[in-house]
Amino acid sequence: RGNNMEQFKPLIEKTIKTIINQFHRKPYNFFNEHEFHQYCYHVFYSKKEFSKQYETKDKKKTNILHPEYPTINRYDRKRIRIDPKGTRARYDMAILSPNFIQTRPLKKIINRNIKFSSGKANDLIAAIEFKFITNHDKKFQHEIDWDFYKLSTAKEVNLKYMLVFANTIENEVDYFTKIKNDKDIKIIYVAVYEENNKKKIKKYLLFRY
């Protein structure tokens, strides 16, 4: 576990910085959250460490980076709580442990069927949640609270990141009042906006690189 985290944590956070810098340069390249997710996946996958293939226990090959990876827990998303009778959620992006891949058959790694899930604390090196805001609204509060709760209850994940990007500060909302003191989840808020025809960037970092 330690070696995986020591190896990947600096690279994960360097890649996040790349995304922030690109967003600062071209904040209007992205029209919606889905498009932004695709870009973030591309940036991560372009690093050879994340696209490298590993062989599973049953001799299949896959890489460690996977979008929309299923959670172990089941949730009531509306009430934001764990619910054994609820539905499983998905992490926007998951980085699996190479050891998890190499010591499990593919069906356990895919994690699609809960009866094959491992759910051990060292299965995922990291899980990342992205939020892209083009128009501030209190409706995003529930979504951000939901992403935060999902990560806070993710026992199978070692490193947890919430990245919230906005290309405006008009009617800006403080989404982090309730959660800004949490130490387990690394939260970054980045807003790029124009003032006097000049681009400016506002960062709200809840951890240091």
Beta strands, then each sheet from edge to edge (+ up, - down):
strand 1: 54-55
strand 2: 61-62
strand 3: 65-76
strand 4: 81-82
strand 5: 87-96
strand 6: 124-133
strand 7: 157-166
strand 8: 185-195
strand 9: 198-205
sheet 1: 1+ 2-
sheet 2: 4+ 3- 5+ 6- 7- 8- 9+
end
